[in-house]
């Protein structure tokens, strides 16, 4: 797998042609103008939320009021917090960070989606915590291993842990934040609802030193892995108690999508070869049974027979994921298929019939999803082809023309006649706007550009923010260097505790004392390197330089010998 693995945001790859490389060329002046336009879109939506909907979860842009949707904790404000910093508004980032600490309480008698709370709330707070130094927030001693937003993220995640208390370790889909899982809660959960926790939960465990979050996420992943079919596929809904598949249709879209995404991104963030191996085995089955002419159909998980020849808008993340695993040619072809649908309607309908070339009945809507824009960002970073910038401009034009209202941007209820729905999902500010902005800002620090790194950790000896950021499925960037930094401190503290405990033990018996010099000599020899001998490195470490230095140069990478 030599040279295959790269965190694309930390390293610009060599350009490769797309569609002959023809089309408009965007100058830096062009991109700067478009960035300002994207900022205007953000503030039109953001200010409308603050003026009309806060503290509700979401804005209703047709009636200019708010509604609670996923848990009644000002969801849009949490989800949009790191976007403020991405756009360079440090003053508002600081204000909202303080406001959330004063107003949000997760000890509420509210039923919340375990999946959505994790990706939007836990992920959003984690990202804002890790970026708070850049945002001008005064750091606590020991940051990034401590801080108020980190404590809020841990508090929110702790409210989700009761959902994982099942016979399989796979979580329920809903949990009451105050009372845990209801006795009447259904045990049926979608695949993504089981397998989309490893980024946030592992980050929490490694930043805080509390292993329970990562342990829960890994148990769920392994339990799900054990349920795959004889041809290597998983379904899209499973009974987490009986481990039986309730819905056996499978694809790369709704109900499955972010599970596959987290295997790839988790393997990069955590340098975990096992997660990568899981994805590669799934990918072989996906390519074998579901791919047809660079479309991905839905098939029966045990037989591989086609059940739904449709494209779902949620599948549009796939070209970006393909680029992360090195399948750039496949990513380019698949993106072109999806882009052709966008050009047909000015957006991606939730379901699109590949055989009929049109929308599917009652699935004609477009809730301003970000997935195709996300893929364009990755592919532009990987290829440098300006066709992806052209798509980004097309997306801006479509959203402005179809979805803009006096109070924000509305979901499109039907792309055929552009009727609107009275809802602006929080992911519009968290993902759609953010990916658009990053697409047109190749020099942004989240791409690993520049050298304005930070230092942190208990001794100030960690290099942070040097690149290689990994985005969770809600576009919240996580810094792998911070996880390494806090994990290192935790190991050092444990080693110190072990040393102190060993020193506090009573001296050994006289007979043993006579053997101490020999034992000490043997131990010294066991850790000393012999002449010409080199210290072995773990499989996924960086063999030439320490982790932090390697990260600062190249971004988060897998070594060639993996």
N, C-alpha and C positions, 0 to 999 in steps of 0.2 A: 504494500500500500504506500510505496515511497512517494513522498511529496503530495499525497492526495488531500491531506486534512489541513484546512486553514480556517481560522475564524475570519471570515471575509471582511468584517468591519475593521479588523486590525491590520489588514494587509491588502494592498491593491494588487490584483493579479494582472498578468499580461492581457492586453486587449485581444479580443477575438471578434471576427466579423459577424454581423447579424443582418440577414436580408441584403447582403452586399454592402452593408455599411452606408447605404445612401440615405438621404433625408436631411433634415435641418440640422445644422450645427449650432449649439447653444454656447455663446460666449459667456465669460464670467459676468459681464454686465447684464446679459440676458438672465442668467440665473439669479443674480442679486435682485433684479426687478421681480422675478417670480417669487423669490423668498419673501419679499415685502408683501406681495399679494397673499401669500399663504398666511403670514402673520395677521393680515387684516381679516381673513376668514376665521382664524382662531379667535381673535378678540371680539368679533361680531357674535360668535356662538358663546364664548366664555362670559362676556359681560351680560349677555341675555340670560344666561343661567343665573349669574349672581343677582341680577335685578329682578328676575321673575320666578325663580325656582328654588334657590337656596333657602333652607337647608335640606330640601327634598333630594332624593337620589338623582332625578333626571328632569330635564326641561321638556315641557310640552310646547313645541314651537308654533303651533297653530292657534292655541288659546292663550299663549303667553303666561303659563303657570307651571307648577311642578307636580311631580308624583314620585312616590316611593316604589321601587321596583325590586331591588335585590337585597334589601335589608335595613333601609332607613338609617344610613350613616353618611349622608352627603356624598354619595358615591362618585358623582361627576367631579367634585372637588379633589377627592383623593386620586382618582384616575388621571386627572389633568395636571397634577402637581409637578411631575417631572417634565411635562411638556413646557411649562413655564420656563424652566431652566434651560431646556433645549433651545428655546427661542431667545434666550438671553435676558429674561426678565427676572433678575435676582431679587429685586425689591418685592415683587408680588410673591415670589417663591418663599421668601422669608416670612411675609405676612401670613400666607396660607398655612405654612408649616406650624406657626405658632397658634393660629386659629384652630386647626385640627386637634392639636394637643389639648386645647381648652374646651372643645365642644363635642368631640366624638367619644362615645363610651360604648364598648362592645358588650357590656353586661346588660343586654336587653332581652326581653321576652319576645324575640322575633325569630321566625323561621327563615333561615338563609340557605341559599345554594352553596354547598361546600366548594364546588368547582369555581363558581363565579367569585365568591368571596376570596378564594385563594389567589386567582390570577389578577383580579382588579384591586382588591384591598391590601392583601399581604404583599403582593408583587409591587403595587404602587408605593406603599410605605417603605419597603426595602430599597427600592430604587431611589426614592427621594432621600432616604437616609444616606445611601452611599454617595449621592451627588451633592449632599448638603455642604460639603467643604467648598465646592465650586460655586455654590449659591450664596456664599458669604455668611452662612449660619455659623455662629460660634460653636466650635466642637468641644464636646466633653473630653476630659482626659481619657486616653485609650481609644478614641474614635479611630477606625470604624467598628471596633469591637464593643462599643457602647454608644448610647444616644437615645433621646426620647422617641424618635420615629422608629428606631429598631425595637424599643420596648413595646410600642403600639403594635408593630407587626407581629411580635411574639405573642402578645395578648390576643390579637385576632386569630392567629393560627392555633393557639391553645383552645379556643372556643370550637375549633373544627375537629380536634383530636377525638372526641367521643364518637364521631362518625366512623372512625377506623376500628372501633371495637366490635368486630364481626368475627365469625368463625374462620373466615378466609384472610382477614386483614385488609380486604378491599372495602372502601368506605361506602356508606349510604350517600345518597345524593343530596339530602337535606338534613340540617341540624338546627335545633333551637339554641340560640346563643346563650341562653340562661339555663335551660333545663336539659340540654342534650338531645338525643334522638328520641322521637316519639315512639311509643310501643306500636303505633299503627303505621309507622313509616314503611313505605314499600322498599323491599330489598333490591329492586331492579335499578341498576345504574348504567349509564352509558360508558363505553370503553374509555373515552377521554376523561370522564368523571372519575375514573379509577387511576389512570396513568398520567395525570397532569399535575404532579405535585413535587417532583424531584428537584426542580430548579429552586423554587421558593423555600421548600422545607429543608433542603440540604444547605442552602445559603443561610437560613436561620440557625441551623445547628452549628455551622462552622463559624458564624459570627458571634454567637452567644455562648458556645460551648455546651449547649443542651442537646444531647443526641436524640431525644425522643422524636423530633420532627423528621429528621432524615431517616431514622429507623422505620417510622410509620410509612413514609413514602416508598422506601425500598421494599418493605414487605408487600405493599400493594402491587408494585411493579412485578415482583417475582411471582406472586399469586396469579396475576393476569397472564404472565408469560407461560405459566404451566397449563393454561386452558386453551392454548392455540390448537387448531385442528391438525389432522394428519397431513394436510398439504401446507401447513405453516401459516394459516390465517386466523384472525380473530373476528368475532361478530361485532355488533355495535351496541347491544344491551345485554347485560349479564345479571343474574341473581347472585348477589355478593355473599349470601349465606350458603346456598346449595352449590355455587360455582357452575351452574348450568346456563347455557346461552339461551336467552329469551328471544332475541332478534338475531338471526344468523346471516343477514345480508352484510356484506363488508365492502369497503372501498377506502378512499383516502380522505373522505369528506366528513360531514356532520356525524358526530358521535364517536369518531375514530381519530380525526385529524391531529389534535395536539398531543395525543399519546405518541404517535410516530415522531412528531416534532421534538418532544421532550427527550426521547431516546438519543437523538442526534445532539441537541443542544446540551443535554445533561452530560453526555460523554465529553464534550468540549469544556464546559464549565468546570467539571470535576476531574477531568483527565481520566475518565473511567472507560477502559477498553471493553468491559463487559456490556455496558449500555450500547456502545457502538456495535458490538457483535450481534446483540438482539436486533437492532435496526437493520443491519445488513442481511440477516436471515429473513426478516419480514420483507425487505425490499426485493429479495430474489423471488419470493412468492407473489408479491404485488406485480412485479414486471412480468412474471410468467402467466398470471391468471387474469389480471385486471387491465393491462395496458393494450390498447388497440389504436394504432396510428397516432401515438402520443396523446391520446385521450385516456382517461382512467375510468372504467365502468364499475358498476356495482355487481358483485357476484355472490353466489352461495358459498359460505366459508368452508364447507366440507367437500363440495364437488367442484367448485370453481366455475360453475355455469353462470352465465349472465342473467341477472334478475332485473336490473334497471340500467338501460343504456343512456344515462343522464350525466350531465356535468352539474355539480353544485358549486355555488360561489365560494363556499368555505374551502373548496379544494385548491383555490388559487394561491395558497401559501406554498404549494408543492414545488414549483420551479425554484423558489428561493431556497427551499430545503435541498433540492437536487444540487444547486450550486455549492452548498456547504459541504456536501459529500463528494464533490468533484465531478459529478455528471453534468458538465456544463452544456454539452451538445443537446442532451435530452431536455435540460431545463429551458434552453432557447426555443426548441421546437414546441414544447408544451405551452410556454408563455405565449407563443404566437397563436396557438389555438384559442387560448382564453382571451387574448386581446381582440381576436376577430369577433367574439361574442360581445365584448364591450363596445366595439365600433357599431355593431348592429343595433344596440339599444341605448347607448350612452351610459351604461352601467352593467353590472352583472346580475341577472335575475337569480333568485335563490336556487331554482332548478331550471336546467336547459336541456331539452331533448336533443341528443346528438344525431339521432336518426331523422328527426323531423326538422331540425334546424330552427327551433322556436321554443318559446317558454312553455313550461308545464303548468297546467291548470291549477290555480290557487297558490302558485309558487312564483308569481311574477314580480315580487317586490325586490327592492334594493335598499337595505337599511344603512347605506353609506359605509359598507364594509371596507376594511383596509387591505385584505389579503393580496390582491393583485398589485397594489401599490408597494406593499412590502416586498414582493418578489421582484418588482422593477428596481427597487433600491439595491437589493443584493446583486442582481444581474448587472446593473450599471457599475457597481463597485468591481465586479468580476471581469467585465468586458470593456468598459469605457464607451460602449456603443450608445450614441445619443438617441437611438430609437426609444430607449427607456425614458429619457427626458421628454420626448415627444408624447409618450403615453401619459406621463405625469401631467403635462400641460393639458392633454385631452381630459384627464380626470378632473382637473381644476375647473375647466370650462363646463363640463357636464354638471358637476355639483353646484356651481354658481348659477347655472341657467335653470336647472331642474328643481333643486332642493332648497334654495335660499328663501327665507321668509323674513318678515320684519323682526322676528324674535329668535333668529338662529337658523339652523338647517334641519329640515324634516326628512325623515325616512320616506323613501318612495314606495308607495303602496303598490303601484302597478307601472312597470316600465313601458308598457305599450301606450298608455295615454298620459303618463307622468302625474297621475293622481298621488297626493301626499298623505302620509300617516302622521298623526299627532304625537310624534315621539322623536327625540334626539338621544340615541344611545350614548353612554359615556365613552364608548370606544371611539366615537368620532373625534373627540379631543385627545384621547390617549394614544390612539393608533393612526387613524387616517391622516390627521393633520401632521402628526410627528413624522410619519414615514414620507409624506410629501415633502416636508421641509428638509429632511435628511437626504432625500433623493437629489435635491437641488443644492445641497451644501457639502460637496466632497471634501472640504477642508474642516469639517466639524470635528470637535474633539472625540465624539463618539465613534468616528471612523478611525481613530488612532492618529489623526493628523496633529502636527505640532509637537512641542516638547514641554507644554505647561503641565507637568506631572505634579502630583501631590505626595506628601509624606504623611504617614500616620502610624498607628500602632502604639503600644505601651511605651516603647523606647524611641518612637519617631523614626524607626529604621526600615519601615515598609514603603516601597514605591507603589503608589496608587494612581489610578486613572491614566495609565500609559497606553491603553488600547485593549483590543480583544473583548470588548463588551459583548455580552450575550443577552439578547432580548427574550423576555418571556413571551408567552402567547398573547399578552395584552400590550406588547411593545414597551415593557418596563425594562431598561437596561441594567444588568448586573455586572459588577466588576470582579473578575476572577481573582485578581491580585488581592482584593480585600479578604476573600475567603481564605486564601493561602496565608495571609498575614495573621488573621485571628486564629487559624488552626495552628500556626507555628507557635504563637504565644501560649495556646492551650497546652500544646505538647511540652513546651519549656516549663510551664507551671507544674504539670504532672511529673516531669522528671525531677524538678526541685522537691516536690512533695515526697517522691520516692526516696530521694537522697536523705532528706530530713528524717523520714521514718526509719530508714536503715541505720542512721546514726543514733537514733533514740532507742534502738533495740539493746537488750543486755548483752554484755560481752560473752562470747562462746566459752565453752569449757576449756580447761587447760590443755587437754590433748589436741583440741582443734586449733588452739592458739599457736601450737608449735608448727602447724602446717600453713599458717597464714602467709608467710613470705612466699612459699612455693605457689600458693593459690593466686596471690597477687601477681607474681611473675607470670603465671600462666595467663591470667586475664589480660595483663599488659601486652603479652605477645599476641593474644587473640584479636586485639583491636589495632595493633600496629601494622603498617604496610611494609612488606618486605621489599628489598631493593628491586626496582623495576616493576613492582606490582601497582595496579591502578584500582581505585575503589570502584566497585560495581554500582551502577545506577539503576533505580527502579525502571520498570518498563515504560512508564508514561512520564518520566521526568525529562528535563532538558539536560542533555549530557555535557554540553559545552560550557554553559553559564548557569549561575543560580537562577531559580525561577523568576524572581523579580527582574533581573537584568535581561533575561531572555524575553520576558513579556514586554519590557520597555523597547526592545529592538524590533521584534517581529509580531507582537500580538500573541494571543494564545494559540499554540500550535501543537499538533501531534508530531513526534519525532519520526524520522524516516524509517527507523528500524521497527516501527509498530505496524 
